[in-house]
Amino acid sequence: MSELKSMNYEESFQRLEDLVEKLESGEMSLEESLRIFEESIQIVRRCSQLLEEAERKIEILTENADSLPDIDLEDSADNKE
């Protein structure tokens, strides 16, 4: 589990895809399939957690952006010419 916490979203998602591919092959024992399924569930939870954290950061950034003054980018570009 500690290895999972050190992986970012993309790494976790790739690991999940690899595990799903193994499960879909149908070439494993029941015990191995259950172990892989359990790991997959942990990865799904981790990915969900990472997405929630990213969503919270975006909400904070957009809330802070609302308090900033509006800047007319077209006028700024015209002034540089």
N, C-alpha and C positions, 0 to 999 in steps of 0.2 A: 504493500500500500504506500510506503514511503517513496518508492520509485514513481508511482502514479502521481503523487503530489508534486514531484519535480518536473513533470511533463507539462508543456503548454497545451493549449487547445488543439492545435494542429497535430502535434505528436500523439495526443490522446485519441483523437479522431482516427488517425491512421492506424493506431494499434487496434481500435475497435473494428475498423474495416478488415484488418488482417484476421481477427478472431472470428468475425462473421463468415469470412471466406472458409476458414477451417471448419466451422460448424456446418456450413452448407455442403462441404465435401462428403460428409457422412462416413468418413473413414476412421473415426475414433471410437474408443470404447465409451460406454455410458458414463463411466466415472470421469474420463477426460473431458467429455462433452459438458458435463455438469460443472467441472472446474473452470472451463473456458466460459461457460454461460455466467457463472458467478463473477469472474473477472470482468466480463462485458458489462454486467449491471453496475459494478463499481466505476467503470470508465464512463458510462452514461451519466451517473450521478456527478462525477467529477466535471464532465463537460457542461452539464447543466449549471453547476456551481460557477464555473468560469464564465459562462454566458451571462448569468445573473450579475456577477461582479462587473463585467463590461457594461451591461445595461445601466447599472447604478452610476458608473463613472460618466457615461454619456448623459444621463439625467442631470448629474451635478454640473457638468460642463455646459449643457444647454441652459440650465437655470442661471448660471453665472453669465452666460452670453446675453441673456435678456436684459441684464442691468448695464451692459456696455452701450455707449452711444453709437448710433447708426453712422456708418461712414459710407459716403457715396464714392464707390471705387471708380466710376467713370470720370468724376470731377478730378480725382487724384491723378488719374492717367493723363487727363488733358493738361493739368498743371505741369507735368514733367516734360511736355513737348516744347 
